Structure formats: C-alpha cells, structure tokens
C-alpha cells in the first residue's frame, strides 16, 4: 500500500487542450498584440496628439501615452486634439482597454479564483457526504452498478465515483453523482471520497492487484464498511477476502453459471435476473429482523419469502431447524415483491 501523501483531488477536473503556461503565453501575446495596435495608431497619427509639457510628441511620448490610455483614461499631460485622434481613442483604444481588462480578470480567475472556488466547493461536498456509497472504477461494470443503485432509489448525491480517467468522471457526473478523478489505491484519494463515513464500497477495476490494494486501504481506513469487489481471476478470490472484502463477485464464473442454467430452460435465468434487478417484479433483499419477529419461524414472515438466515456468522437455510425460531440479531435473506400493491402474483 502506498502511503505517499497526495494533495486533495479536485472534484471533476477537466483539462483543456492547453496547459496553464501555454494559456498564459497565449494571453500575453494577445495583450501585446492589442497594445501594439494602439501604439501603431497613435504613432502614425501623432500629429493629432498634443504634449502639454514640452509641446513635442516623441516616440517615448507615444509609448507612454499608449500605456496610460490602455490601462487608465490618461492623466491629461498628453491629449488627442484632432477629431481623428479622438475617434481612434473612442472606437479602437477603448475596446482594446476593455479586452485587456477581460484578459487580466480571466487570468486572475484561472490562477486564483477558480482554484479557490473548486477547493471551497469540494470542501462543501465532502462535509455533506455521510452514509454514502463509493464506486471505485467507472468502466462497464462500475457504470452498471451505479445504474442499479439509482434504480434501487439511492440518491445521486449519495454516490461517489472514483476513477483515473477524466472522460469517465465526466460521464458519471452527468448522472448527478459526485466524481473524483484520482488513483483509488492512494489513501488521500480515499480520504477525499470520505471513506470513513461511507456505508458501502463497490470496487470494479480492470486489474485484480489494484483492487486488492483498494480493499486493503479501504478496510484500514474504515474497519466497518461493507466492501464488494469484482475479481477477474478465480485464484484471487481468497486474496480479496483476506484483504477485507465482504463480497467477492467473479463476473466470469457468474456468467458461466447463468449460461449453464439457461441450457436447461429460460425461466430459471429470467427469475435470477428478476431477483437481481431493482426494476424486476421481485427482489432479493437482506435485513435484520424486527423485535416483533423474534421467536417466529422464517416461514411465518409476512414481508416476503424467507430463504436463509445469518446467525453469529453462520448461514442456515429455510429447511434447517435453526430457522424455526428467529432470534434477536438474526439477519434474514428474503424474496419480496418490488411493488407490494400489485394484484398479479410475482
């Protein structure tokens, strides 16, 4: 695990075609070009200017007058006296002055105000993150996970997506979620995602070694958070659990199971898909029993069809005697109807 300190990443950082220094050089050249236009006009029409000090308008006087006129409205020591000189100052120099001020203000915004505002906005967003879900990796699987979370009714502001690619973060933010561009294996990035106050973590990276590092870091920073991770190689599943993952999902193995089931008939696979999807007619959910349900059997539940319970870290199926009397602290897995007011049997 890399513990090298990193600066707090900025939420949604989009990099343009030019870097900061190229942009500054371009603006400097533009300012010099505008000043050059004003200087050339004043020099070629220097007969229309009057120097109230010595009566002569030299090249240095033209440079001075141009600089003062572009940056201010002048001091009155050198003034335009002809109509042509006045019209040039009105319709050329005045717009040049405005453009230069716009460039200066834009530069100040880019270098100071924008950075300050982004840091302030990031701080405000982080203060509002609590009991949220973090999704590390916004590839095909991560995007599908976010889609399912939104279908399940999770608010977009309660989802944080972390990815190293700017384009992926931009796509995630378009869906209303919070995005952080950075390397999730770094503690500073996980801290920016407020891992310590998160209720769940979903990890879907393109490499198992990166996923293991993320699991280790997340578990160290939040010992109680629920961590679910997608693994590419079956031999890494035990490593993920040892690193601290609660749920390890192998998309390849899962896809193989579904394909094998589909060879026997389509209804089983359809029902499994129905159970896994939030917009299906039934949903497979996990919850802790209520005080009123203590002592009842798993089959007596009215909220859904109980299929198993978890008691003291052990799993019991609905056919086992341990499910005949529920105890306080039991966690049940049940099949419930997505829309309980429907009259059609699920």
N, C-alpha and C positions, 0 to 999 in steps of 0.2 A: 504494500500500500504506500503510495507516495504522499508524504506529509508536507511537501514544499508549500509554503503559504502562497496563496494566489489572491489578487485583488477581487473584490466583489464584482461578479459579472453584471453587465447591464442587461436589463430586460429588453429583448428584441433589438439587437444591434444589426443594422443593415449597412453594409459597406458599399459605397458607390464606386463608380469607375475610377475616380481619382482619390489618392490618399490625401491626408491633411496638408502635407508640404507641397504637393503638386497644386492643390487648390489655392494655397496661399500665394504661390508663384504666379498662378494664372490671374489672381485678383490684383497682385502688384503690377503685372504687365498691363492689365486693363486700366488701372488708375493712372499709370504713366502715359498710356495712350490718350486718355481723356485730357490729362493736363497738357500733353503735347499739342492737342488740337487747340486748346485755349491759348497756349503760348504762341503757336504759329499765327493764329488770327490776330492777336494783339501786336505781334511784331510787324506783320505785313500792313497793319493799319495803325502803326504807332503815331502817324500824324494826327490821328483822332484823339490822342491822349495828351493831357497837359500835366506837367510836373510843377506843382505849386511851391517846390523848394528851390530848384535852380533853373527851371524853365526848359531843361533839356531832357529828352526821354532816350536813355541809352538801353543797351541790351540787358544790362543788370537791372535797370528800372522795369523793363518789361517782365523779366523773370520774377522780380519781387511783386509787381502788380498782379501778375497771373496767380502766384501762390496765395496772396492775400485775398484776391477776389474769389478764388475757388474754395477756399476754406472759410472765409467770412464774407462780409459785404463791403470790405475795404475801410481804410482809415481817412480817406479824403485828401491825402497828400498827392496822390495821382488819380485823376478822374477822367472819364471819357467826356469829350466836349462836342463831338460831331454826332449827327443822327445815326450814321452808320456804325460808329463805335458803340453807341448806346444800344442799338438794336442787336449788335453782336453779343453784348453782355446780357441782354434780356433773353434772347432766344437760343443762344449757344452756351454761354458760360453758366447761366443759372441752371439749366438742365444738367450740365456737367457736374456742378456743385451737388445737386440732389443725388445723382448717380453715385458719386464718390462717397457721400454720406451713407447711402444704402449699402454700398460695398463694405464700408467700415463697420456698420451695425451688423451686417451679416457675418462678418469675420468675428466680431465680438461674440455673437450668438453661437457660432460654431465652436469657438475655442473655450468659452466660459459659460455662457448662459445655458446652452444646450446640455453640456455635461452636468451642470448643477441641477438642472431640471430633471434629467434622467436619474440622477442619484436620489433626488428627493422623491420622485415617483416610485423608484424601486423600493425605497425605504417604506413608503406608504403601503405598497402592495404586500411587502413582507410582513408588516405589522398586522395585516388582515388575514394572513394565512394561518389557519388553525384547523386541525382535524380534516386536513385535505388529503388528496391522493396525488402522488408523484409518479409520472410515467417517464422512465429513462429510455430514450430511443423512440424516435417517431418515424420508423420505417413502416412497412406494410402492416406488420403485427401490432406495433405501437399505435398506429392510426386506427386500426380496427378495435383495439382496446378502448381508446378514447371514444370512439363511436358508440360502443356498447355501454360505456359509463354514462354517456349523455342519454342514451335510450332508457337507462335504468333510473333516470331522474336526478343524477348528480349534477349540481350546478356548474357551469363552465368556470366560474371563479374559484371553485374548489378543486380544480385540476391544474397541476403544474407539469408542463412538458419540458424535458431537458434533452438537448441534442447538440451535437457539434456543428451541424450544418445550418447555415443561415436560412436557406430556402425552406427547409423542413420546419424551422421555428416560425417562419412567416406563415406557412400553411396552417400550423397549429393555432396561431394567434387569430387567424381569420375565423376560427370556430369559437372564439370568445374565451379560450383558456389562457393561462399565463405561460409564457415561454421564456426559457433561459438558454442562451447559447453558451455551451461550455462542455468540458470533459467531466463526465459524471464520476470518474474514478478519483477526482480531486476532492478533498474534504471541503475546500472553500466553495466549490460549486454546490455540493450537497447542503452546505450550511446556507447558501443563498436560496435554495429551494425550501428552507425551513424544515429539514428532515426531522428535527427534534420534536416538532409539533404535528407531524403527519400521522394519519391513521393507517395508511396503506401505501405500499410501494410496488410498482409494476416495472419489471426490467425486461426490455426486449432489445438487446443489442445484436450486432451481426457477428460477435465473437464471444465464445464462452469465457475466455480468460478475462476479458473486460467485464463481463457480467459478474464473475466471481469477485473481482476487485470492488465492484459497486456494492455487492451484497455484504462483503466484509466491512466496508466503510459505513454503509447504512446501518448495519447491525451494531457497530461500535458506537455510532452517534445516537442511535435510538434503540435500546435493547428490547423495546416492547412493540415496535411497529410490525405490522404484517407485511411480509415480503413475498411476492410472487415473481418467479423468473422463468423465462423461456430458455431452454437449453437446446443446443444443436446436436451434440454428441451424447449418446446414451451413457457412455462411461463417465461423463462429467456430472451426472445427476446426483450421485452420492457426495461429490465435492461441493455442489451447491448447497445441499442440506447441511453439510458440516460447516460451511461458511456462515450459515444462519438463515437460509431461505426456508420459509414455511411451506410454500407450494412450489413445486418444480414441474414444469409442463414441457413435454417434448412434442412439438408440433408434428414431427415426422412419425413418431410412434402413434400419436393420437390419430393422425390421418390414416395410418395403416389399419388401426382398429376399426375406424369407420368404414373404410373400403372393404375390409373383411366382412363386417356386419352387413354392408349393402349387398354383398353377393348372395345373402340368404333372403333378402327382401328389403324393400324400401321403407317400410313402416317403422322399423326399429330406428334407423338412422334419422328419419324425419322426427321421431319423438325425442331422440337425443338432441337434435338441433333445436327443437322446440324448447326443451328444458334449458339449454344454454343461452338462448337469446331472450333479451328483455321484451321484445315485441311478439313473443310467442303466446300461445293460449295458456300455457302452464309454465312455471318457473321453479327451478330447484334452488332453495334458499337455506341458509344456516342461521339459527338464532338460539339464544339462551331461553330456557323455559321460564314461565312466569310463576309467581307464588301460588296461583290458583291451580296450576297444572301439576304441582308436586303431589306425588302419590298416585297419579293417574297412569294408565298404561299408554304406550306410544300409539296404540291403535285407537285410543279414545280421544285423541286430539281432534278438534273441530276446525282448526285453522288450515289444515292440509293433510296430506298423506305422509305420515312419518315413516322414514325408511331406515334411519340409523340414529344412534346417539353416541356422543363422546363424553365419557365419564372418567375423570382423573387420568386423562391422556390415553385411554383405551377406547377402541371402537367396538360397538355392539350393533348387530343387525336387528331388524324388526322381529326376526324369528327367535331371538335368544331371550332367555328368562329375565335378563337384566332390564329389558325394556318393558316389563310388566308393571313396574312401579318406578316412575321418574323421581329423581332426587334433585334437591336444590343444587344449582351449579351445572346441571346437565346441559349440554349443547346438542340440539337436535338438527338433523337434516331432513327437510320435508319437501314434498311436491305440493305446491299451492297454485291456485288459479291466478293468472295475471289480472283478470278482470272478474272479481268475485260476483258481480251483479249480473253477469251474463246468464241466460237461461239454458244455453247449449252446454251439454256435458263435455268437459275437456278430455 
